[in-house]
Amino acid sequence: MTPLIAGDLIRSYQEGGSPEKDLFKKISPRQREILQLLAEGKSGKEIASILNISARTVEFHKYRMMEQLNIKTSAELVQYAVKHGIISV
């Protein structure tokens, strides 16, 4: 788990989280890591190497997130990450 995600998890538990903005209820910690790295501009292969998983697993998580969040494109997924503070512009 990356330090950013760990910090967000702690803050979420401390604040009690709000239902509409509680990202942790929508996606898994692994998906959040992948989303963070995607939003930072990393490719699927780079993410796979960083997380020691296959590129196919990265793609599976990416498309599963898109399904869960009702997002149609990769660009919208990155916008979602920025909007929810997973990465800043």
N, C-alpha and C positions, 0 to 999 in steps of 0.2 A: 504494500500500500504506500502511495507517495505521501510525503509530508503534507501537501495541500489537502489531500483527501482526508487524512487523519485529523487535521485541524478542523476541517468542515464537519466531520462526524462528531467531534467533541463539542463544537459550538451548537450543532443541531440538537444534541442531547441536553445541553445546558439550557438552551432557549425553549425547549419543548417543541420546536418546529411548528410551522404553520402548514395546515393540510394542503393548501394550493401550491405552496412553494417548496414543500418537503420533497426534494429530489430523491432522497434515499428510499422513499416508498415506491418510486416509479422505476428506478433502475438499480442494479446491483453495484456493489463497490467495484467489481472488476469492470463493469460497463462504464462506470464513472471514470476509472483510470483511462480506459480506452478513449472515452469522449474527451478527456482533458488533453491527451496526447494528439488526438485528431485536430482539436481546436488549436493546438500549438503548431500545426502544420506538418506533423509527422505522417509519413506514408504507412500503409498497412504493414509492409515489410519491416519498416523501422520499429513500429510498435511491437510487432511480433518478436523482434530481436530484444527489445528493451524488457518485455514482460516474459520472455522465454516461453512463448506459445507459438502456434503456427499462424501464418498469415490468413489461413482459412478460418481459424477461430476468431481472429480479429474481425474479419468480415461478418461472421455469424453474429458476434456481439453488436456490431454496428447496425446491421439490418434489424436485429431484434429490438434495439433501442428505438430505431425509427418506427417500428410497429407499435411499441408500447407508448411512445410519445405522439403518435399520429403525425409524423414528420415525413415528408416526401423526398427531400433531397439532402445530400451531404452538406450543402451550404446552409440549409435550414437547421441542420443538426449543430453546426458550428455557431450559428446565431443563438440557438437555444443555450449552448454552453456559455456564451458571453452574457446573455440575459440573466442566467442563473448564477453568475459569479464563479463558474468553474475555471474561467480564464478571463483576464482583463485585456482590453484592447490597447 
